[in-house]
Amino acid sequence: MSEIVEPPKKKYISPSQLGTFENCGEAYRRRYIEKEIIPPGVAALRGGSVHKGAEMNFLQKIESKIDLPRKDIIDKAAAEFDGRMKLEGLFLDPEAAARGKDIVVGEEKDITVRLAGLFADEVAPVYQPITVEEKIRIELPDSPRDILGILDMTAQIIVDPARGTGVVDYKTGKKTKPQSDFDKSSQISLYDLAYRAKNGGKAPDFLQVEQLIDLKKGPKRVTNVTTRSLPDFKATVARVNSMIEGLEKGAFMPTAPGSWNCSARWCGYFSTCRFVNSERKAAAEAQE
């Protein structure tokens, strides 16, 4: 009896991969091709930890229709922060390293706790989730890769159920991002496409981003509503196709010299990058 061999699963790209590739092809190559995984920066650690508290709450709320106690959400976010620190470590830019790791970690954990509390107070009560962290594959029949969209949450707005069902994303930070960032985001365009792929082409009734911002005067929630249309999808698909073509050819263009993300502050590969001149590397090392 001959053995049945399943065909290999088709490769895919995700919104986060597209974002990395657009920011710097070389960083993408080292992260996803060479598997040189560096520890997360403080923003990723903080955001992922708050997100885990939100995820725990909304997963159970699908059935219970009731939010968890505020303390439980905060404790989950804090535990996630500690666990990821222990497992993955932390990437510190030269300025943060000069201040001291213990000081930075303590401050970031405090911010994580504040933002998790803000989520529990102001964001959780607004939504009744339908799905949480749902993976949706967008099949591209004539392409060597598909798109894998992971929707943070599809939900209804409790105070305004007439708005229907939409897609909700969360962002954390220390500065409020402008509306334009979300209106032109390829990531959100892919969320919209993923929702449509699952729902027979039907558009989400709304696209909404909840910003949880830790300002000096205290944490603040900012809600950004955005929309997508055919021109947005055409532009995003063109970007996806360009990325896939680059991956198949092994072409990984580095970001332009002087770009905001090409610095020791923002890139963990900076000190070992072949595209950064030695004088810039030495100057960055001298600040440590």
Sequence and secondary structure as in RCSB ss.txt:
>XXXX:A:sequence
MSEIVEPPKKKYISPSQLGTFENCGEAYRRRYIEKEIIPPGVAALRGGSVHKGAEMNFLQKIESKIDLPRKDIID
KAAAEFDGRMKLEGLFLDPEAAARGKDIVVGEEKDITVRLAGLFADEVAPVYQPITVEEKIRIELPDSPRDILGI
LDMTAQIIVDPARGTGVVDYKTGKKTKPQSDFDKSSQISLYDLAYRAKNGGKAPDFLQVEQLIDLKKGPKRVTNV
TTRSLPDFKATVARVNSMIEGLEKGAFMPTAPGSWNCSARWCGYFSTCRFVNSERKAAAEAQE
>XXXX:A:secstr
          EEE HHHHHHHHH HHHHIIIIIS       HHHHHHHHHHHHHHHHHHHHHHH S   HHHHHH
HHHHHHHHHHHHH     HHHHHH HHHHHHHHHHHHHHHHHHIIIIIGGGEEEEEEEEEEEE  TTSSEEEEEE
EEEEEEETT GGG EEEEEEEEESS   HHHHHT HHHHHHHHHHHHHTTT   S EEEEEEEEETTEEEEEEEE
E   HHHHHHHHHHHHHHHHHHHHT      TT TTSSTTT TTGGG TTS HHHHHHHHHH 
